[in-house]
């Protein structure tokens, strides 16, 4: 049996209701109605937009959006057409509204055929199982789990409540997913770690990878991410972590609570990332390091050595941000410095001749 469950009708709220929901204040007609959202630069009548980046301020005076969320301390330089709702943080408030809006989207429920569920696996309340999905023996599923078409779930995998696995996700055997986990299309959890022992004859002997992957609550993982199972023990993605598309986490790694990693980041084996870390796109980390909490890494930073302070790092090898900027300033002067050195060498040669 397969169907859709519609949670709410199409969103249609007044400025007054939105302000009450967000704890904000209205400037203008509190009865104006919106039924959708839009970007401020392309806002249309009947939509809600937001302003949180000062670079977009000039669009506020030209947008056709009916309502715009702004920070409480924002001061317009001239009259504005849309109704303003002042909130503590416009970006955070928009996120809350989008979550409310998402609840109005139809949610699938039931089992599509053909699909395979091993004997003894219990399909609990709110389950959606898409066509061509495969659930192996010993799998434990929580409530309100959404498994889209062509998902593979291996033996003895444990999955918590409110988990969403989009098309093509592969979960290898023995892995564990907590509650409220979202994994996007094409991601692979629990593939073998890259463990090979070099032999005297130049060949490599594969080291069996007998551990698993543990993903804790409230984690979201983007598309085409790979997280390898540990050699022994567990590769662990802690609570609240967000991984962007095309990231790689090697065997025995550990990523601390509420860390975010942008696209194409990569961790070598046995690297431990601290809590509340921010990792820019294409960052790379050498193996067997334990990094402190609250670090930030700019895009394309290469971390090849142990870091012990919670700072912002940039470059390869990674250095503190201020040191990186000083180096860049010095590099710009390099041609001038070389010319001065050449002139000094010429003068010294003349003096020696005299």
ZIDA-V597112 format. One record per residue. SS is DSSP state (a for helix, b for strand, c for the rest). Layout:
ss: <SS,SS>
This chain:
ss: <c,b,b,b,b,c,c,c,c,c,c,c,b,b,a,a,a,a,a,a,a,a,c,c,b,b,b,c,c,c,c,c,b,b,c,b,b,c,c,a,a,a,c,c,c,c,b,b,b,b,b,c,c,a,a,a,a,a,a,a,a,c,c,c,c,c,b,b,b,b,b,c,c,c,c,c,c,c,c,c,c,c,b,b,b,b,b,c,c,a,a,a,a,a,a,a,a,a,a,a,a,a,c,c,c,c,b,b,b,b,b,c,c,c,c,b,b,c,c,c,c,c,c,c,c,c,c,b,b,c,c,c,c,b,b,c,c,c,c,b,b,c,c,c,c,b,b,c,c,c,c,b,b,c,c,c,c,b,b,c,c,c,c,b,b,c,c,c,c,b,b,c,c,c,c,b,b,c,c,c,c,b,b,c,c,c,c,b,b,b,b,c,c,c,c,b,b,b,c,c,c,c,c,b,b,b,c,c,c,c,c,b,b,b,b,c,c,c,c,b,b,c,c,c,c,b,b,b,c,c,c,c,c,b,b,b,b,c,c,c,c,b,b,c,c,c,c,b,b,c,c,c,c,b,b,c,c,c,c,b,b,c,c,c,c,b,b,c,c,c,c,b,b,c,c,c,c,b,b,c,c,c,c,b,b,c,c,c,c,b,c,c,c,c,c,b,b,c,c,c,c,b,b,c,c,c,c,c,c,c,c,b,b,b,c,b,c,c,b,b,a,a,a,a,a,a,a,a,a,a,a,a,c,a,a,a,a,a,a,a,a,a,a,a,a,a,a,a,a,a,a,a,a,c>
